Amino acid sequence: MKRTWIAGLLLFALVLSGLDTGYAIAAESQGTDSNILIVYFSRVGNTDFLDDIDAVTSASLLKDGDKLYGNTQYVAAMIQQRTGGDLFLIETEEKYPSVYEQIDEQGGEEHRNRVRPKLASHVDSMDDYSVIFLGYPIWYYDLPMAVYSFLEEYDLSGKAIIPFVTSGASGFTGTLDTIQELQPNADVRPGGFDVKHSKVAEVKQEDVDK
Ligand SMILES: Cc1cc2nc3c(=O)[nH]c(=O)nc-3n(C[C@H](O)[C@H](O)[C@H](O)COP(=O)(O)O)c2cc1C
């Protein structure tokens, strides 16, 4: 039984569109992989979970053996394996609650008040990167506010940004436009992963390789 739900949770739905855009850039960048940064925000890494957390009831978590993954973290790790880029977690100073209703309360309040959470993690030398994969879960049909904090911290002019997203069902919503507004001189590319829980299919390494 346990194995079944673990396997089930490891299954993602993929809605891929225009894969030739973003991932082609990464493919071109192979061999000079230090210019690729995979930035992501995820519940895991921003929440203190109990060791014995029941991932099934936690709505958006994956458990693989002893390791707990956030959905976005999982996809980010796949992209990292494929591209060899550097992985960077957007980490907030204040952690989010582990109970889903409470994170909903905190996240909702941040969203309504357009709060910019203080970040605990910072990219040392953004100048080193020309391609940035940017992954986030959809929160309230929008970027999580921590991603606004990230995008307002750096000048990403001239860089290619390839957003990828995980969500219950919303998909990218208007977040590509939002990212472009926050970084008007960056080249924001459509075509990144759009992964939903509702359609169950497995994200495989081969999908990233396309
Ligand atoms: C605070 C909060 C708000 C959310 N809002 C939405 C939403 O508006 N639309 C949606 O489809 N999913 C929404 N979700 C679901 C997440 O986008 C989804 O579970 C995502 O895959 C979580 O990724 P993570 O495990 O990397 O944090 C929300 C989740 C949370 C915790």
The ligand as an SDF file (V2000), in Angstrom:
LIG
                    3D

 31 33  0  0  0  0  0  0  0  0999 V2000
   -0.1850   28.5600   -0.3750 C   0  0  0  0  0  0  0  0  0  0  0  0
   -0.5260   27.7390   -1.5860 C   0  0  0  0  0  0  0  0  0  0  0  0
   -1.2770   28.2890   -2.6210 C   0  0  0  0  0  0  0  0  0  0  0  0
   -1.5560   27.5310   -3.7730 C   0  0  0  0  0  0  0  0  0  0  0  0
   -2.2770   28.1010   -4.8080 N   0  0  0  0  0  0  0  0  0  0  0  0
   -2.5180   27.3650   -5.9370 C   0  0  0  0  0  0  0  0  0  0  0  0
   -3.2330   27.9360   -7.0420 C   0  0  0  0  0  0  0  0  0  0  0  0
   -3.6440   29.0960   -7.0490 O   0  0  0  0  0  0  0  0  0  0  0  0
   -3.4470   27.1410   -8.1350 N   0  0  0  0  0  0  0  0  0  0  0  0
   -3.0060   25.8470   -8.2050 C   0  0  0  0  0  0  0  0  0  0  0  0
   -3.2380   25.1820   -9.2090 O   0  0  0  0  0  0  0  0  0  0  0  0
   -2.3030   25.2880   -7.1780 N   0  0  0  0  0  0  0  0  0  0  0  0
   -2.0510   26.0270   -6.0520 C   0  0  0  0  0  0  0  0  0  0  0  0
   -1.3300   25.4670   -5.0220 N   0  0  0  0  0  0  0  0  0  0  0  0
   -0.7840   24.0970   -5.1790 C   0  0  0  0  0  0  0  0  0  0  0  0
    0.7030   24.1360   -5.5410 C   0  0  0  0  0  0  0  0  0  0  0  0
    0.9530   25.0020   -6.6340 O   0  0  0  0  0  0  0  0  0  0  0  0
    1.2000   22.7470   -5.9220 C   0  0  0  0  0  0  0  0  0  0  0  0
    0.8690   21.8350   -4.9220 O   0  0  0  0  0  0  0  0  0  0  0  0
    2.6970   22.7610   -6.1890 C   0  0  0  0  0  0  0  0  0  0  0  0
    3.0290   21.6380   -6.9740 O   0  0  0  0  0  0  0  0  0  0  0  0
    3.4980   22.7280   -4.9130 C   0  0  0  0  0  0  0  0  0  0  0  0
    4.8590   22.7060   -5.2330 O   0  0  0  0  0  0  0  0  0  0  0  0
    5.9930   22.4830   -4.1300 P   0  0  0  0  0  0  0  0  0  0  0  0
    5.7920   21.0860   -3.5880 O   0  0  0  0  0  0  0  0  0  0  0  0
    7.2810   22.5950   -4.8690 O   0  0  0  0  0  0  0  0  0  0  0  0
    5.8420   23.5190   -3.0780 O   0  0  0  0  0  0  0  0  0  0  0  0
   -1.0720   26.2020   -3.8740 C   0  0  0  0  0  0  0  0  0  0  0  0
   -0.3340   25.6570   -2.8110 C   0  0  0  0  0  0  0  0  0  0  0  0
   -0.0690   26.4070   -1.6860 C   0  0  0  0  0  0  0  0  0  0  0  0
    0.7370   25.7970   -0.5600 C   0  0  0  0  0  0  0  0  0  0  0  0
  1  2  1  0
  2  3  1  0
  2 30  2  0
  3  4  2  0
  4  5  1  0
  4 28  1  0
  5  6  2  0
  6  7  1  0
  6 13  1  0
  7  8  2  0
  7  9  1  0
  9 10  1  0
 10 11  2  0
 10 12  1  0
 12 13  2  0
 13 14  1  0
 14 15  1  0
 14 28  1  0
 15 16  1  0
 16 17  1  0
 16 18  1  0
 18 19  1  0
 18 20  1  0
 20 21  1  0
 20 22  1  0
 22 23  1  0
 23 24  1  0
 24 25  2  0
 24 26  1  0
 24 27  1  0
 28 29  2  0
 29 30  1  0
 30 31  1  0
M  END
$$$$
